[in-house]
Each structure stands twice: as C-alpha cells, then as structure tokens.
C-alpha cells in the first residue's frame, strides 16, 4: 500500500449546505495533532491522529487496513475500535497523556490541525457542504457509503486523520480523503460519526 493523503473518492452526492469559514482557533484551544505510523513489510504508512483523552487516539481506519505495527508519537499503539465504513479508528496508546476531545455541535469548520515537518500547524479550511460519499479505496474493492463534509482545504500525504476544528478548537470532523482533480478539495467524516464511535 502506498503512502497517501486519503482514500480515493469515487462518487459524491450532495446532501445539503453546511457552515463557512471564520477565524482560526487560538493555539491553546486547538487539538494537538499526532503522527500515526503503521509499519507493514518494512514500509511505513503515515497518517495523523488526535488525542481523545489519556491513552486514546482517533485516526483513520484505512491506514490500519493491512495490519502491521502501529505507533503514535513514537509510542506503541493497538486498535481498540475500527469502523471501515466510516474510515475511523480509536487506538489505545499506553502512556499518552492528553485532554479529552471536544466535539462541535455544528459543521462550521475553519481550520485543519496537521503535522508538517514534525510540527503542529493550522491550515485554513471551510466546510462547503454536507455530502453522502461513496468511496472505493482501491480498484476492485467494495464501494463504501458514509456521511461526510466537503472541505475547501489543501491536504497532503499524511494528513488523513487530521481534525477539522471550529473557532473554539472543537472538532467538526476528521479528514479521510482528498480530491485527485481539485487541489483545494478534501472530505471529512463529521463529528456525529466520531461521537458515536467514541461512545461504543
């Protein structure tokens, strides 16, 4: 499996309007992005994660699909929950100390929290609309349908799993895909799906 920003998006069906961009969150309010690496057959797959409380990290499922040895911020990690349809996973990371995840009540995302060159950074983003996404991650694989958010944002390889936040630093969604044709378009799973996964 090659390193990639996110799954390839096959079809989009628009479900309705969503919020728009505003001011970027202050650094102390924004969640801390974490590097997730999964090594299989000697090759690392890289994604981003976000702490969901002590010893737990939220990230994308597709980086874990092939199994392998997972690490978060250099610490060993194991899968607690994995939902391939939603492309979300919760990892157990013993020794990780972090505050809990704050989820937003609406889809007014304004920024992504990513790691670039090993440093947390804020990337401007806007939620264009809510969608029903039909995703085929590789040729021959089944198409999965999930509710999502279409973002005006530029993401790069390794940004899958990055949290989309509002001006208060609350998580609006989690990036799972980028467009092959439009450099400023990406997609995220919304906070409602994240909340449901964390409550299981």
Order of alpha helices (4+ residues) and beta strands (2+ residues): beta-beta-beta-beta-beta-beta-beta-beta-beta-beta-beta-beta-beta-beta-alpha
